[in-house]
Amino acid sequence: MADEIQIEAKAIKLEKIENWYTPVQAREIATAALGVEGWKAGEAIRECVRGGLISVAASSSSTILGEVRAPIPRGPLLIPPVYWAHVWETKTEFWQGRAAFRLANGRSAYDPTLYLRCFRLKLDPEQVRTEFPAPGSVAPKVAPSTAGTRGRPRGAHWEDMLVEMARRIHFGDFKPAKQADLERAMLDWLSEHGHPGDESTVRLRASKLFKAMMGEG
């Protein structure tokens, strides 16, 4: 782990994230989309968060310099993906809507460790639905965006492919022994349905799905 995170968390307006999903709501959507147990869906959510595919914001936050210093309140923050490699928490805390990050490692009482505490975590609903589409399921209501357009979203075929791969694995129609098997199946599906797909993008999505479905990571 690096001694210091160089990226600063940016402030975000509270009203912008008011209707974002809680971690538990996001896990429910992933569970319905993948057809797996809650803990596996939860791991898939966390993988997407760590990979920057799903943005997470804190409704409130504070910084603590050293173990005994009083916390300094901060407002709502958009948490950079790199922070999740420095998370100082248990998995349970995330599902309770909290997270703690060690931003800089102190070396003495005169150079204390800097922590960032985040509360009431919220996940971007559009990104959650993109990564975990759940046709026919009831998702938590989100205020409609005025910037959206009608019709099928661009890149929706990736969602269809992930759902199909998850369905095959869940029902035993497809048992990939290694990630490469899943990558080939994804490329075949894209080709059969007339969609382009570069190997690097397929490899990223195959890695996340393989780890989630096989209970790794």
Secondary structure as UniProt FT lines:
FT   STRAND          10..11
FT   HELIX           14..16
FT   TURN            18..19
FT   HELIX           23..34
FT   HELIX           38..50
FT   TURN            51..52
FT   STRAND          56..65
FT   STRAND          72..74
FT   STRAND          77..79
FT   HELIX           81..86
FT   HELIX           91..95
FT   TURN            96..97
FT   STRAND          98..104
FT   TURN            109..110
FT   STRAND          114..123
FT   HELIX           125..131
FT   TURN            135..136
FT   TURN            146..147
FT   TURN            154..155
FT   HELIX           156..170
FT   TURN            171..172
FT   HELIX           179..192
FT   TURN            193..194
FT   HELIX           199..213
FT   TURN            214..215
//
